[in-house]
Amino acid sequence: MKKIIQPEVRQYEKADYFCDITGVPMGDQPHARLTIVCGYGSSRDLTEYRLELSDKGLEEIMKLLRARMYPKTMQSFGYEASLVGDPATQPTSLVGPEDQMTFHELLNTLPSPPH
């Protein structure tokens, strides 16, 4: 028979998050997460990248993606996870500001690389 004299105490991990793009502190949870999973046979076979992003960092990533896929829009790839159904029928309120920008506006709003 086992008699517990003092119950085990579990300590939950506490963390402060910082944006991987801008370095901005975000408190105890990131504003957004970006995960890239590389499949078997790719040049980065079975590698996974995880980025913790602030709103500003996410906007920079979205503009960069939009510039690279121009003239396609990000709306055609996104949907709200809490809604059920075909992503093509999702509300247009899910469109980010990058979908309304011209190619030149996208390029001019991207940050300059560090020197």
For each residue, the residues with C-beta under 8 A, 3 or more apart:
1:
2:
3:
4: 7
5:
6:
7: 4
8:
9:
10:
11:
12:
13:
14: 28
15: 28
16: 25 26 27 28
17: 25 26 27 28 29 30 52
18: 23 24 25 26 52
19: 22 23 24 26 30 31 52 53 54 56 57
20: 51 52 53 57
21: 51 53 54 56 57 60 61
22: 19 54 56 57 60
23: 18 19
24: 18 19 54 56 57
25: 16 17 18
26: 16 17 18 19 29 30 31 52 54
27: 16 17
28: 14 15 16 17
29: 17 26
30: 17 19 26 33 52 53 54
31: 19 26 53 54 55 58
32: 52 53 54 55 57 58
33: 30 50 51 52 53
34: 49 50 51 53 58 61
35: 48 49 50 51
36: 48 49
37: 48
38: 42 43 44 45 46 47 48
39: 42 45 46
40: 45 46
41: 45
42: 38 39 45
43: 38
44: 38 47
45: 38 39 40 41 42
46: 38 39 40
47: 38 44
48: 35 36 37 38
49: 34 35 36
50: 33 34 35
51: 20 21 33 34 35 57 61
52: 17 18 19 20 26 30 32 33
53: 19 20 21 30 31 32 33 34 57 58 61
54: 19 21 22 24 26 30 31 32 57 58
55: 31 32 58 59
56: 19 21 22 24 59 60
57: 19 20 21 22 24 32 51 53 54 60 61
58: 31 32 34 53 54 55 61 62
59: 55 56 62 63 96 97 98
60: 21 22 56 57 63 64 110 111
61: 21 34 51 53 57 58 64 65
62: 58 59 65 66 74 96 98
63: 59 60 66 67 98 101 106 109 110
64: 60 61 67 68 110
65: 61 62 68 69 74 98
66: 62 63 69 70 73 74 98 99 101 106
67: 63 64 70 103 106 107 110
68: 64 65
69: 65 66 72
70: 66 67 103 106
71: 103
72: 69 76 77
73: 66 76 95 99
74: 62 65 66 77 78 95 96 98 99
75: 78 92 94 95 96 99
76: 72 73
77: 72 74
78: 74 75 87 90 94 96
79: 83 87 90 94
80: 83 90 91 94
81:
82:
83: 79 80 90
84:
85: 89 90
86: 89 90
87: 78 79 90
88:
89: 85 86
90: 78 79 80 83 85 86 87 94
91: 80 94
92: 75 95
93:
94: 75 78 79 80 90 91
95: 73 74 75 92 99 100
96: 59 62 74 75 78 99
97: 59 100 101
98: 59 62 63 65 66 74 101 106
99: 66 73 74 75 95 96
100: 95 97
101: 63 66 97 98 105 106 109
102: 105 106
103: 67 70 71 106 107
104: 107 108
105: 101 102 108 109
106: 63 66 67 70 98 101 102 103 109 110
107: 67 103 104 110
108: 104 105
109: 63 101 105 106
110: 60 63 64 67 106 107
111: 60
112:
113:
114:
115:
